[in-house]
């Protein structure tokens, strides 16, 4: 293969690899923010503990997320919905 033909192929391969990595990257921060926003709208008195609780939900610990939100004043229904948003 000629060097002049090799460079565009390498660049095209790199562009596809980088594009695929960006497309598959998780948007973890957006999920925690969605949970925190839900708490702010539906259980405003529980916003102080929302960040840590939503993080627990984001990493898959839904039980801890719900119990933490209930402990700081959210209703069980609001806590369940907020923790679902963190997934």
Secondary structure as the mmCIF struct_conf table of DSSP 4:
data_model
#
loop_
_struct_conf.conf_type_id
_struct_conf.id
_struct_conf.beg_label_comp_id
_struct_conf.beg_label_asym_id
_struct_conf.beg_label_seq_id
_struct_conf.end_label_comp_id
_struct_conf.end_label_asym_id
_struct_conf.end_label_seq_id
HELX_RH_AL_P HELX_RH_AL_P1 UNK A 3 UNK A 24
BEND BEND1 UNK A 25 UNK A 25
HELX_RH_AL_P HELX_RH_AL_P2 UNK A 28 UNK A 42
HELX_RH_3T_P HELX_RH_3T_P1 UNK A 44 UNK A 49
HELX_RH_AL_P HELX_RH_AL_P3 UNK A 50 UNK A 58
TURN_TY1_P TURN_TY1_P1 UNK A 59 UNK A 60
HELX_RH_AL_P HELX_RH_AL_P4 UNK A 62 UNK A 71
TURN_TY1_P TURN_TY1_P2 UNK A 72 UNK A 73
HELX_RH_AL_P HELX_RH_AL_P5 UNK A 76 UNK A 85
TURN_TY1_P TURN_TY1_P3 UNK A 86 UNK A 86
#
